[in-house]
Amino acid sequence: MARVEMYLKSTCPYCFRAKDLLRAKGIRAEEYNIDAGGPKRSEMIDRSGRMTVPQIFIDGRHVGGCDDLFALEREGKLDALLAA
């Protein structure tokens, strides 16, 4: 099973949607809450080049945010990434 990491904020509806999709697939992501900013927010920006949440990584590969995750699902590519 792949290692999934997600940078998120506790009130973000897109974060909830992404988490729900992953949970439906039996995946529990390592969550990095960046509500207060700080070093994890800086780390997220350095790793992804983006400032919005969620930012999702599968086995260290940046896959993007919620819309990107759902696009992978629609294209039939998400399961293969998660199975790696």
Contact map, one row per residue, 1 for C-alpha under 8 A:
111000000000000000000000000000000000000000000000000000000000000000000000000000000111
111100000000000000000000000000000000000000000000000000000110000000000000000000001111
111110000000000000000000000011000000000000000000000000000111000000000000000000000100
011111000000000000000000001111000000000000000000000000011111000000000000000000000000
001111100000000000000000000011110000000000000000000000011101000000000000000000000000
000111110000000000000000000011110000000000000000000001111000000000000000000000000000
000011111000000000000000000000111100000010010000000011110000000000000000000000000000
000001111101001000000000000000111110000000000000000011100000000000000000000000000000
000000111111001000000000000000001110000000000000000011000000000000000000000000000000
000000011111001000000000000000001010000000000000000000000000000000000000000000000000
000000001111100000000000000000000000000000000000000000000000000000000000000000000000
000000011111111100000000000000000000000000000000000010000000000000000000000000000000
000000000011111110000000000000000000000000000000000000000000000000000000000000000000
000000000001111111000000000000000000000000000000000011000000000001000000000000000000
000000011101111111100000000000000000000000000000000011000000000001000000000000000000
000000000001111111110000000000000000000000000000000000000000000000000000000000000000
000000000000111111111000000000000000000000000000000000000000000001000000000000000000
000000000000011111111100000000000000000000000000000001000000000001001100000000000000
000000000000001111111110000110000000000000000000000000000000000000000000000000000000
000000000000000111111111000000000000000000000000000000000000000000000000000000000000
000000000000000011111111100000000000000000000000000000000000000000000000000000000000
000000000000000001111111111110000000000000000000000000000000000000000000000000000000
000000000000000000111111111100000000000000000000000000000000000000000000000000000000
000000000000000000011111111000000000000000000000000000000000000000000000000000000000
000000000000000000001111111000000000000000000000000000000000000000000000000000000000
000000000000000000000111111100000000000000000000000000000000000000000000000000000000
000100000000000000000111111110000000000000000000000000000000000000000000000000000000
000100000000000000100110011111000000000000000000000000000000000000000000000000000000
001111000000000000100100001111100000000000000000000000000000000000000000000000000000
001111000000000000000000000111110000000000000000000000000000000000000000000000000000
000011110000000000000000000011111000000000000000000000000000000000000000000000000000
000011110000000000000000000001111100000100000000000000000000000000000000000000000000
000000111100000000000000000000111111000100000000000000000000000000000000000000000000
000000111000000000000000000000011111110110000000000000000000000000000000000000000000
000000011100000000000000000000001111100000000000000000000000000000000000000000000000
000000000000000000000000000000001111110000000000000000000000000000000000000000000000
000000000000000000000000000000000111111111000000000000000000000000000000000000000000
000000000000000000000000000000000101111111000000000000000000000000000000000000000000
000000000000000000000000000000000000111111100000000000000000000000000000000000000000
000000000000000000000000000000011100111111110000000000000000000000000000000000000000
000000100000000000000000000000000100111111111000000000000000000000000000000000000000
000000000000000000000000000000000000111111111100000000000000000000000000000000000000
000000000000000000000000000000000000001111111110000000000000000000000000000000000000
000000100000000000000000000000000000000111111111111000100000000000000000000000000000
000000000000000000000000000000000000000011111111111000000000000000000000000000000000
000000000000000000000000000000000000000001111111100000000000000000000000000000000000
000000000000000000000000000000000000000000111111100000000000010000000000000000000000
000000000000000000000000000000000000000000011111110000100000010100000000000000000000
000000000000000000000000000000000000000000011111111000000000000000000000000000000000
000000000000000000000000000000000000000000011001111100100000000000000000000000000000
000000000000000000000000000000000000000000011000111110000000000000000000000000000000
000000000000000000000000000000000000000000000000011111100000000010000000000000000000
000000111001011000000000000000000000000000000000001111100000000010000000000000000000
000001111000011001000000000000000000000000000000000111110000000111000000000000000000
000001110000000000000000000000000000000000010001010111111000011111000000000000000000
000111100000000000000000000000000000000000000000000001111100011111001000000000000000
000111000000000000000000000000000000000000000000000000111111111100000000000000000000
011110000000000000000000000000000000000000000000000000011111111000000000000000001100
011100000000000000000000000000000000000000000000000000001111100000000000000000000000
001110000000000000000000000000000000000000000000000000001111110000000000000000000000
000000000000000000000000000000000000000000000000000000001111111000000000000000000000
000000000000000000000000000000000000000000000011000000111101111100000000000000000000
000000000000000000000000000000000000000000000000000000111100111110011000000000000000
000000000000000000000000000000000000000000000001000001111000011111111000000000000000
000000000000000000000000000000000000000000000000000111110000001111111000000000000000
000000000000011011000000000000000000000000000000000001110000000111111100000000000000
000000000000000000000000000000000000000000000000000000000000000111111110000000000000
000000000000000000000000000000000000000000000000000000000000001111111111000000000000
000000000000000001000000000000000000000000000000000000010000001111111111100001000000
000000000000000001000000000000000000000000000000000000000000000001111111110000000000
000000000000000000000000000000000000000000000000000000000000000000111111111000000000
000000000000000000000000000000000000000000000000000000000000000000011111111111000000
000000000000000000000000000000000000000000000000000000000000000000001111111111100000
000000000000000000000000000000000000000000000000000000000000000000000111111110000000
000000000000000000000000000000000000000000000000000000000000000000000011111111000000
000000000000000000000000000000000000000000000000000000000000000000000001111111100000
000000000000000000000000000000000000000000000000000000000000000000000001111111111000
000000000000000000000000000000000000000000000000000000000000000000001001101111111100
000000000000000000000000000000000000000000000000000000000000000000000000100111111110
000000000000000000000000000000000000000000000000000000000000000000000000000011111111
010000000000000000000000000000000000000000000000000000000100000000000000000011111111
111000000000000000000000000000000000000000000000000000000100000000000000000001111111
110000000000000000000000000000000000000000000000000000000000000000000000000000111111
110000000000000000000000000000000000000000000000000000000000000000000000000000011111
